[in-house]
Amino acid sequence: MSYEAGSSEIAEALIAIEGVSFRPTAPITFKSGIKSPVYCDNRRFPFWPKEWAKVIHGFEALITERQIPVDVIGGVEAAGIPHSAALGFSMRLPSVFIRKELKEHGTKKRVEGGDVTGRRVVLVEDLVTTGSSSIAAIQALRAEGAVVSDCLAIISYNFPEAAELFVKAGIRLHAATTFQEVLESALERKMIDEVGAAVVRDWLDEPRSWAKKHGFE
């Protein structure tokens, strides 16, 4: 499966497993403080192995077609770990996971699973919003001696602030599907109407100021 063919399949799979909900009149609040009319829950994929396989094969296609150098697959705690472990298993590559915080007991390590010194690690995220958790994990990997130049995500909202962080860190972000494809699939299935879709597109353009503009602050 090529990346281009897989991208639309993954968007449709996310809709099919009810991994996306639209809340244009009742937004949720992200950890970053951003209020959102959209909620993506990629943690549902492992419950749907047929659809999940499309994600893993999509990641493999990205790595192959874009010639991404990789020795080890890394997953961000906690939502990225199932996808990184499955990808590593499928590609017969070792995988590690990266804790969000240094644990205060045991070995007190952030990178768990094996030695990444001098090895090319591709980071796997389930979803990229502001990009801060991805960059923190990359910094932890680099502190352990890993070489990190690429990050895979099932989907990214493509926020400008996230793009800026990745560029500054020297990281190429590769999303298995686009939110635009997800939105188009949702429109076709009548999960959202054109009015609601316009609200979502407005949020994608201005995520930080969207809530105030629409009277949610």
C-alpha positions as CSV (number, residue, x, y, z in Angstrom):
1,M,0.0,0.0,0.0
2,S,1.4,3.4,-1.0
3,Y,1.2,6.3,1.4
4,E,-1.2,8.3,-0.9
5,A,-3.6,5.4,-1.1
6,G,-3.3,4.6,2.6
7,S,-4.0,8.2,3.8
8,S,-7.6,8.3,2.7
9,E,-8.1,4.7,4.1
10,I,-6.8,5.7,7.5
11,A,-9.0,8.8,7.5
12,E,-12.0,6.6,6.8
13,A,-10.9,4.1,9.4
14,L,-10.7,6.7,12.1
15,I,-14.3,7.7,11.3
16,A,-15.4,4.1,11.1
17,I,-14.2,3.3,14.6
18,E,-15.8,6.5,16.0
19,G,-12.3,7.9,16.8
20,V,-13.4,11.4,15.9
21,S,-16.1,13.5,17.4
22,F,-17.1,17.0,16.4
23,R,-18.3,19.5,19.1
24,P,-18.6,22.9,17.3
25,T,-21.1,24.1,20.0
26,A,-19.6,22.4,23.0
27,P,-15.8,22.4,22.7
28,I,-13.4,20.5,24.9
29,T,-10.2,21.8,26.4
30,F,-6.8,20.4,25.6
31,K,-3.9,20.1,28.2
32,S,-2.4,23.1,26.4
33,G,-5.4,25.2,27.3
34,I,-6.6,25.3,23.7
35,K,-10.4,24.8,23.3
36,S,-11.3,22.5,20.5
37,P,-14.4,21.7,18.5
38,V,-12.8,18.4,17.6
39,Y,-11.7,15.3,19.6
40,C,-9.5,12.6,18.0
41,D,-9.1,9.4,20.0
42,N,-6.6,7.2,18.3
43,R,-6.4,5.0,21.4
44,R,-9.5,3.2,19.9
45,F,-7.5,1.6,17.1
46,P,-6.1,-1.4,18.9
47,F,-9.7,-2.5,19.6
48,W,-10.3,-2.6,15.9
49,P,-7.3,-4.7,14.5
50,K,-8.5,-4.6,10.8
51,E,-8.6,-0.7,10.9
52,W,-5.4,-0.5,13.0
53,A,-3.5,-2.5,10.5
54,K,-4.1,0.3,8.0
55,V,-2.3,2.7,10.3
56,I,0.7,0.4,10.8
57,H,1.0,-0.3,7.1
58,G,0.6,3.4,6.4
59,F,3.6,4.1,8.7
60,E,5.6,1.5,6.9
61,A,4.8,3.1,3.6
62,L,5.9,6.5,4.8
63,I,9.2,5.1,6.0
64,T,9.8,3.3,2.7
65,E,8.6,5.9,0.3
66,R,10.3,8.8,2.1
67,Q,13.4,6.8,2.8
68,I,13.4,7.6,6.5
69,P,16.5,6.2,8.2
70,V,15.6,4.0,11.2
71,D,17.2,1.5,13.5
72,V,14.7,1.7,16.4
73,I,11.0,2.7,16.7
74,G,10.2,4.9,19.7
75,G,6.8,5.6,21.2
76,V,5.7,8.5,23.5
77,E,4.0,7.5,26.7
78,A,1.2,6.5,26.8
79,A,-0.9,6.8,23.6
80,G,2.0,6.3,21.2
81,I,3.3,3.1,22.7
82,P,0.8,0.6,21.2
83,H,1.5,2.0,17.7
84,S,5.2,2.1,18.1
85,A,5.4,-1.4,19.4
86,A,3.1,-2.8,16.6
87,L,5.2,-0.9,14.0
88,G,8.5,-2.3,15.4
89,F,7.1,-5.8,15.5
90,S,5.8,-5.5,11.9
91,M,9.1,-4.2,10.6
92,R,11.2,-6.6,12.8
93,L,12.8,-3.6,14.4
94,P,13.5,-3.0,18.1
95,S,11.2,-0.5,19.9
96,V,11.5,1.6,23.0
97,F,9.1,3.9,24.8
98,I,9.8,7.4,26.2
99,R,8.3,8.4,29.5
100,K,6.8,11.9,29.8
101,E,8.6,12.5,33.1
102,L,11.6,11.0,34.8
103,K,10.4,8.3,37.2
104,E,11.6,8.7,40.8
105,H,12.2,5.0,41.5
106,G,14.0,2.1,40.0
107,T,16.5,3.0,37.2
108,K,15.1,6.6,37.0
109,K,15.2,6.5,33.2
110,R,12.9,8.2,30.6
111,V,13.8,5.9,27.7
112,E,12.9,2.3,28.4
113,G,13.5,-0.9,26.5
114,G,17.1,-0.8,25.3
115,D,20.2,1.3,24.6
116,V,19.6,3.9,21.8
117,T,23.1,5.3,21.8
118,G,24.2,6.1,18.3
119,R,21.0,4.6,16.8
120,R,18.6,6.2,14.5
121,V,15.2,6.4,16.3
122,V,11.9,7.3,14.6
123,L,9.4,8.7,17.1
124,V,5.8,7.6,16.9
125,E,2.9,9.8,18.1
126,D,-0.8,9.1,17.9
127,L,-1.7,12.8,17.5
128,V,0.2,16.0,17.2
129,T,-1.4,19.2,18.4
130,T,1.0,21.8,19.7
131,G,4.0,19.4,19.3
132,S,5.4,20.0,22.8
133,S,5.1,16.4,24.0
134,S,6.8,15.2,20.8
135,I,9.7,17.6,21.2
136,A,10.1,16.7,24.9
137,A,10.4,13.0,23.9
138,I,12.9,13.8,21.2
139,Q,15.0,15.7,23.6
140,A,14.9,12.8,26.0
141,L,16.1,10.4,23.2
142,R,18.9,12.7,22.2
143,A,20.0,13.0,25.8
144,E,20.4,9.2,25.7
145,G,22.6,9.5,22.6
146,A,19.9,8.6,20.0
147,V,20.0,10.2,16.5
148,V,16.4,11.5,15.8
149,S,15.4,13.3,12.6
150,D,11.9,12.1,12.0
151,C,8.5,11.8,13.7
152,L,5.5,9.8,12.6
153,A,1.9,10.6,13.7
154,I,-1.4,9.1,12.8
155,I,-2.7,12.6,12.3
156,S,-1.6,16.2,13.0
157,Y,-3.7,19.3,13.2
158,N,-0.9,21.2,11.4
159,F,-0.9,24.1,13.8
160,P,1.7,26.7,12.9
161,E,3.2,26.6,16.4
162,A,3.8,22.9,16.1
163,A,5.4,23.2,12.7
164,E,7.7,25.9,14.1
165,L,8.8,23.6,17.0
166,F,9.6,20.7,14.7
167,V,11.6,22.9,12.3
168,K,13.5,24.5,15.3
169,A,14.3,21.0,16.6
170,G,15.4,19.8,13.1
171,I,12.7,17.2,12.9
172,R,10.6,16.2,9.9
173,L,7.0,15.4,10.8
174,H,5.1,12.8,8.7
175,A,1.4,12.3,9.3
176,A,-0.3,9.1,8.1
177,T,-3.4,11.1,7.2
178,T,-4.6,14.7,7.1
179,F,-7.3,16.2,9.1
180,Q,-8.8,17.6,5.9
181,E,-9.3,14.0,4.7
182,V,-11.0,13.1,8.0
183,L,-13.3,16.2,7.7
184,E,-14.2,15.3,4.2
185,S,-15.0,11.7,5.2
186,A,-17.1,13.0,8.1
187,L,-19.1,15.3,5.8
188,E,-19.8,12.4,3.4
189,R,-21.1,10.3,6.3
190,K,-23.2,13.3,7.5
191,M,-21.4,13.3,10.9
192,I,-21.1,17.1,10.5
193,D,-22.8,19.6,8.2
194,E,-21.1,22.4,6.2
195,V,-21.8,25.0,8.9
196,G,-20.1,22.9,11.5
197,A,-17.2,22.1,9.1
198,A,-16.7,25.8,8.6
199,V,-16.4,26.3,12.4
200,V,-13.8,23.5,12.5
201,R,-11.8,25.0,9.6
202,D,-11.8,28.3,11.4
203,W,-10.3,26.6,14.5
204,L,-7.6,24.9,12.4
205,D,-6.6,28.4,11.1
206,E,-6.6,30.1,14.5
207,P,-6.6,27.5,17.3
208,R,-5.5,29.9,20.1
209,S,-7.9,32.7,19.3
210,W,-10.8,30.6,18.1
211,A,-12.6,30.2,21.5
212,K,-12.7,33.9,22.2
213,K,-13.9,34.6,18.7
214,H,-16.8,32.2,19.0
215,G,-17.8,33.2,22.5
216,F,-16.4,30.3,24.5
217,E,-14.2,32.4,26.9
